[in-house]
Amino acid sequence: MTHLAATATNPAATHLPSPAVVIAVLVLAALLWALGYAAACAAAPFGRCRRCHGHGKTIKPNGHVRRWCRRCDATGLRLRYGRRLYNYLRRLHRDGSR
C-alpha cells in the first residue's frame, strides 16, 4: 500500500524566481506602461470629461438637456493628467531658462 507522502513533490522541484528578477520585471513593466501612456498623451492629449461622459451636458431621463457641463465648458473634453504634467514641466523649464 502506497502512502500519500511518497507521492508528494519534492520542494526543490518547485523553482521560484529570485526577488531581483521579480523587481526587474515589475520595473520593466512600469517603464513600458509609462512610455505607452506618454505616447497616448502625445497622440491624443484630450480625453472624455468624467462628469458629463463626453456629452458636454447633463441629460434628463426624458432626453432633455438639464444643464451644460461647467467642468469642461460644454466641450465634452478634458486634458489628460499626463499632458497636464508635460505642460507644467515645459512651462517650468521655459520660465527657468529665461
Buried (B, 14 or more C-beta within 10 A) or exposed (E): EEEEEEEEEEEEEEEEEEEEEEEEEEEEEEEEEEEEEBEBBEEEBBBEBEBBEBBBBBEEEEEEEEEBBEEBEBBBBBBBEBBEEBEEEEEEEEEEEE
